[in-house]
Amino acid sequence: MFKIKNKYFFDKKLFISVTFLLYLVFLYWSFVYFFPKKNFKAPEKVEPKTYYRVHIIGKAAIGQYLWLHLFNGSLDIIEKGFFQNGNKTIDNIIFNYYSGPGYIQNSIPHEIQFLILIINGRTSKHVLKAKEWLDFLPEIHSLKKTAIILLGNEKCQNHWILPYMKSKGGMIDVLFLVYDSILIDNKEIFQWPLGVATYRGFPNLDYNQIKHVTSPRKYKCNFMGTVYKNSSREIVDALLKTSRLRNICYLSTRHKWLPNESEESRAEYLSILQDSDFTLNPVGENTECYRIYEAVELGSIPIVEDNMTPGLCVSSLRLLKKFNPPFVFVKNWKNLHEVLQTDNLNLENIIEQRVKLLLWYNIFKKNIVTYFLNILKESFF
């Protein structure tokens, strides 16, 4: 109320405004009292994500296993495969992939900072070619970090690469090596899976592309491969020819290794794997072989001979065993018939094992990618 000319009157609008203002003041102090300032933080500033570009130069067929089967990348085929290019971003890494005979030292991209070079060191002839690439690395003046994926020697004779390691004065920051080499220390040198024989065109199939996953397969087992003299493969060859297994298992052998397949032989190989409950894997030059991965890819349970081969390798299949594969491991083949005729190998159980195998392999590949990326990030960036 206000006095004007000795009269009082009540201003309702002003009263409401003042009351509302006092109410706001009350709310503010209540808020400050009950919710101390220290409990509230200003939104943290979000830093923009840093991306790194990594070039992959594939000069060995295991590069295709990395790109097509592990990364699930795609390829642009140029000039009938003379150049093969791909691009894929995983996490904060942009991978540029280059493969094919058209890429030589002087034709790879310039200004490479982070490099993954994939090379073959299986034979002395391959080592000479690999060294040409390693000796070229100092010519890439922009190069900051280098990782090598090396298809090693089957007898693990890989010491030739040590002078190229960063710890020995070379330019290799990290090495991924196929086979169970004594050189693997999990600090600078790590193991890498052999994978499937991409050089023979082995495909990367989705689960729904694989035949007879939940239905009966024609053969109880198969063995298709090269029979080396005085190896356990001779025992398997003889068993499948002369025992009761010859009526339920598929056998196709040769006595000389052949690098290439025809369209017909590849189609037959894929068909037999997809039509077999088990695939036999007697040791060859090394315990680890392409057939193990190819059988897993197509849901044929590997029966793996778990024995060491002559040479400098240690353990056997330690990378695969690290992930607890649902394989059947044997030390000899003389009781193969008993292994295949055990009571728990009815159709329902085999289908269950087959599905478990395919799911395991999918997880295995994802784990290998994670393992690879973690090492790469720690070593490179």
C-alpha positions in Angstrom: 0.0 0.0 0.0 1.2 3.5 -0.8 0.1 6.8 0.6 -0.8 9.4 -2.1 -2.4 12.6 -1.0 -3.2 11.2 2.4 -4.8 8.1 0.9 -3.7 4.5 0.8 -4.3 2.1 -2.0 -3.2 -1.6 -2.6 -1.1 -2.2 -5.8 -1.9 -5.9 -6.5 0.5 -6.2 -9.5 3.4 -4.8 -7.6 2.7 -7.1 -4.7 2.8 -10.2 -7.0 6.0 -9.1 -8.6 7.8 -8.5 -5.3 6.5 -11.9 -3.9 7.7 -13.7 -7.0 11.1 -12.1 -6.7 11.4 -13.1 -3.1 10.4 -16.6 -4.0 13.2 -16.8 -6.6 15.7 -15.5 -4.0 14.5 -18.2 -1.6 15.0 -20.9 -4.3 18.4 -19.7 -5.1 19.7 -19.8 -1.5 18.0 -23.1 -0.9 19.8 -24.5 -4.0 23.1 -23.2 -2.8 22.6 -24.5 0.7 21.5 -28.0 -0.2 23.6 -28.5 -3.3 27.1 -27.2 -2.6 29.0 -25.8 -5.6 31.7 -28.4 -5.3 29.2 -31.1 -6.4 28.8 -29.6 -9.8 31.4 -29.5 -12.5 31.4 -27.6 -15.6 31.2 -29.8 -18.7 34.7 -31.0 -19.6 36.0 -29.7 -22.9 35.8 -32.5 -25.5 39.1 -32.7 -27.4 38.7 -33.5 -31.1 39.7 -37.1 -31.9 43.2 -37.5 -33.4 43.3 -39.7 -36.5 46.5 -41.4 -37.8 47.1 -42.7 -41.3 48.9 -46.0 -41.5 50.0 -47.5 -44.9 50.0 -51.2 -45.3 52.3 -52.6 -48.1 51.5 -56.3 -48.7 54.3 -58.2 -50.4 53.3 -61.6 -49.1 50.0 -63.4 -49.4 49.4 -63.3 -45.7 48.6 -59.6 -46.2 45.4 -60.7 -47.8 44.5 -62.7 -44.7 45.0 -59.5 -42.6 43.0 -57.3 -45.0 40.2 -59.5 -46.2 39.7 -62.0 -43.4 40.7 -60.1 -40.2 39.9 -56.5 -41.2 37.0 -57.5 -43.5 38.3 -54.9 -45.9 37.5 -54.6 -49.6 39.8 -54.3 -52.5 39.8 -52.2 -55.7 41.4 -54.5 -58.3 43.2 -52.4 -60.9 44.8 -53.7 -64.2 43.8 -57.3 -63.5 45.2 -57.4 -60.1 48.5 -55.7 -60.9 47.5 -53.1 -58.3 45.2 -53.9 -55.4 44.1 -51.0 -53.1 41.9 -50.7 -50.1 40.9 -48.2 -47.4 39.4 -48.8 -44.0 39.1 -46.8 -40.7 39.3 -48.8 -37.5 39.0 -46.8 -34.2 41.2 -43.7 -34.9 43.4 -45.3 -37.5 42.9 -44.8 -41.3 44.5 -47.8 -43.0 45.5 -47.6 -46.7 46.3 -51.0 -48.2 48.5 -51.6 -51.2 49.2 -55.0 -52.7 50.0 -56.6 -56.1 53.1 -57.0 -58.2 52.8 -53.4 -59.5 53.9 -52.0 -56.1 57.7 -52.0 -55.9 60.0 -49.8 -53.8 59.8 -46.8 -56.1 56.1 -47.0 -56.8 54.7 -47.0 -53.3 53.1 -43.8 -51.9 55.4 -41.0 -50.8 55.3 -39.3 -47.4 54.6 -42.5 -45.4 54.9 -41.8 -41.7 53.5 -45.0 -40.2 54.1 -48.3 -42.2 53.1 -51.9 -41.9 55.2 -53.9 -44.3 54.2 -57.6 -44.9 56.9 -59.8 -46.3 57.8 -63.4 -46.9 60.8 -65.1 -45.2 59.9 -68.7 -45.7 62.9 -69.6 -48.0 66.3 -68.2 -48.7 65.0 -66.9 -52.0 62.1 -65.1 -50.2 64.5 -63.7 -47.6 66.6 -62.0 -50.3 63.4 -60.2 -51.6 62.4 -59.3 -48.1 65.8 -57.7 -47.4 65.5 -55.6 -50.5 62.4 -54.0 -48.9 64.0 -53.7 -45.5 67.1 -52.1 -47.0 64.9 -49.6 -48.7 63.2 -48.3 -45.6 65.9 -45.6 -44.9 65.0 -44.1 -48.3 61.5 -43.2 -46.9 62.6 -40.0 -45.3 59.2 -39.2 -43.8 59.0 -42.6 -42.0 58.5 -42.4 -38.3 57.4 -46.0 -37.2 57.6 -49.4 -38.9 55.9 -52.7 -38.1 56.7 -55.9 -40.0 54.4 -58.9 -40.5 56.7 -61.7 -41.5 55.7 -65.1 -42.9 58.5 -66.9 -41.1 60.5 -70.0 -42.0 58.7 -73.2 -41.1 61.6 -74.4 -39.1 61.7 -71.0 -37.3 65.1 -70.0 -38.8 64.4 -66.3 -38.7 67.5 -64.8 -37.0 68.4 -63.0 -40.2 65.9 -60.2 -39.3 67.3 -59.3 -35.9 69.8 -56.7 -37.2 66.8 -54.8 -38.7 65.1 -54.4 -35.3 65.1 -51.0 -33.6 66.8 -52.5 -30.5 69.7 -53.6 -32.7 70.0 -50.3 -34.5 67.5 -51.0 -37.3 64.2 -49.4 -38.3 61.7 -52.1 -37.2 59.7 -51.0 -34.1 57.6 -54.1 -33.8 57.6 -57.5 -35.6 54.7 -59.9 -36.0 56.1 -63.4 -36.8 54.3 -66.5 -38.1 55.1 -69.8 -36.3 56.3 -70.6 -32.8 59.7 -68.9 -33.0 62.0 -68.7 -30.0 62.5 -65.1 -30.9 59.0 -64.1 -29.7 59.3 -62.1 -26.5 56.0 -60.2 -26.5 57.8 -57.0 -26.1 59.3 -56.3 -29.5 58.5 -59.5 -31.4 55.0 -61.0 -31.3 53.4 -64.1 -32.8 51.0 -63.9 -35.8 48.6 -66.5 -37.1 49.3 -68.2 -40.4 45.6 -68.0 -41.5 44.2 -69.5 -44.7 46.0 -69.9 -48.0 44.8 -66.7 -49.7 47.4 -67.2 -52.4 45.3 -70.1 -53.6 42.1 -67.9 -53.5 40.6 -69.2 -50.3 37.5 -67.1 -49.7 36.2 -65.3 -46.7 32.7 -66.7 -46.1 29.9 -65.5 -43.8 28.2 -67.9 -41.5 25.1 -68.1 -43.8 27.3 -68.9 -46.8 28.7 -72.1 -45.3 26.9 -75.3 -46.3 25.6 -78.0 -43.9 26.1 -76.2 -40.7 23.1 -77.7 -39.0 22.6 -80.7 -41.2 24.4 -84.1 -41.7 27.6 -84.0 -43.7 28.6 -86.7 -46.2 32.0 -87.6 -44.7 33.1 -88.3 -41.2 36.6 -87.0 -41.9 38.9 -86.0 -44.7 42.6 -85.6 -45.4 43.7 -83.6 -48.5 47.4 -82.6 -48.6 51.0 -83.3 -49.6 52.4 -86.5 -48.1 56.1 -85.9 -47.1 58.4 -88.9 -46.8 58.9 -90.2 -43.3 56.2 -88.0 -41.9 53.1 -88.9 -39.9 51.2 -88.0 -43.0 52.3 -91.4 -44.4 50.6 -93.0 -41.4 47.3 -91.1 -42.0 47.4 -91.9 -45.7 47.8 -95.6 -45.0 45.1 -95.6 -42.3 42.5 -94.0 -44.6 43.4 -96.5 -47.4 43.4 -99.7 -45.5 41.2 -99.4 -42.4 37.5 -99.2 -41.9 37.8 -95.4 -42.2 38.2 -95.6 -46.0 34.4 -96.0 -46.3 33.5 -92.9 -44.3 36.5 -90.5 -44.9 37.6 -88.7 -48.0 41.3 -89.0 -49.0 43.1 -87.0 -51.7 46.9 -86.8 -51.5 49.9 -85.9 -53.6 53.7 -86.3 -53.0 54.8 -82.9 -54.2 53.6 -79.6 -52.9 51.9 -77.4 -55.6 51.5 -73.6 -55.0 48.5 -73.0 -57.2 45.1 -74.5 -57.6 42.8 -74.7 -60.6 39.2 -73.6 -60.3 38.2 -77.2 -60.3 40.6 -78.3 -57.5 39.7 -75.3 -55.4 36.0 -75.9 -55.7 36.5 -79.6 -54.8 38.6 -78.7 -51.8 36.0 -76.2 -50.5 33.2 -78.7 -51.1 34.9 -81.5 -49.2 35.7 -79.3 -46.2 32.0 -78.2 -46.0 30.9 -81.9 -46.3 33.2 -83.3 -43.6 32.6 -83.5 -39.9 36.3 -83.5 -39.2 39.5 -82.5 -41.0 42.7 -84.4 -40.2 45.9 -82.3 -39.7 49.0 -84.4 -39.4 52.1 -82.3 -39.1 54.0 -81.3 -42.3 57.0 -79.0 -42.3 55.4 -77.3 -39.3 52.6 -78.2 -36.9 50.7 -75.0 -37.9 49.3 -75.3 -41.4 46.7 -73.5 -43.6 44.4 -76.5 -43.4 43.7 -75.9 -39.7 42.3 -72.4 -40.4 40.5 -73.5 -43.6 38.7 -76.3 -41.8 37.7 -73.9 -39.0 36.5 -71.4 -41.6 34.1 -74.0 -43.0 33.0 -75.6 -39.8 35.0 -78.9 -40.2 36.4 -79.7 -36.7 40.2 -80.0 -36.9 41.9 -83.1 -35.5 45.3 -81.7 -35.0 48.5 -83.6 -34.3 50.1 -81.8 -31.4 53.7 -82.7 -31.9 56.8 -80.5 -32.5 58.6 -80.6 -35.9 62.4 -80.5 -36.3 63.9 -77.0 -36.2 64.2 -74.0 -33.9 60.5 -73.7 -33.0 59.3 -73.9 -29.4 56.0 -75.2 -28.1 53.4 -75.8 -30.8 50.4 -73.7 -31.8 50.7 -71.5 -28.7 48.9 -68.6 -30.2 45.9 -70.7 -31.2 45.9 -72.5 -27.8 45.9 -69.1 -26.0 42.3 -68.7 -27.2 41.2 -72.2 -26.2 40.3 -73.6 -29.6 37.5 -76.3 -29.7 39.8 -78.7 -31.7 40.6 -82.3 -31.1 44.4 -82.8 -30.3 46.1 -86.1 -30.8 49.7 -87.3 -30.2 49.5 -90.2 -32.7 47.1 -91.4 -35.4 46.9 -95.1 -34.5 43.7 -94.7 -32.5 42.0 -92.4 -35.0 39.2 -94.9 -35.5 38.4 -94.9 -31.8 38.5 -91.0 -31.7 35.9 -90.8 -34.5 33.7 -93.5 -33.0 33.3 -92.2 -29.4 29.8 -92.3 -28.0 29.4 -88.5 -27.8 29.9 -88.0 -31.5 26.3 -88.4 -32.5 24.8 -86.0 -35.0 23.4 -83.6 -32.4 26.7 -83.4 -30.6 28.7 -82.9 -33.9 26.4 -80.0 -35.0 26.7 -78.4 -31.6 30.5 -78.6 -31.8 30.4 -77.3 -35.4 28.4 -74.2 -34.4 30.7 -73.7 -31.4 33.7 -73.9 -33.7 32.3 -71.2 -36.1 31.4 -68.9 -33.3 34.9 -69.4 -31.7 36.6 -68.5 -35.0 34.6 -65.3 -35.4 35.6 -64.3 -31.9 39.2 -65.4 -32.5 39.6 -63.1 -35.5 38.1 -60.1 -33.6 40.6 -60.8 -30.7 43.5 -60.9 -33.1 42.5 -57.5 -34.5 42.3 -56.1 -31.0 45.6 -57.6 -30.1 47.2 -56.2 -33.2 45.7 -52.7 -32.8 46.7 -52.5 -29.1 50.3 -53.4 -29.9 50.4 -51.0 -32.9 49.0 -48.1 -30.9 51.5 -48.6 -28.1 54.4 -48.9 -30.5 53.4 -46.2 -33.0 51.6 -43.3 -31.5 
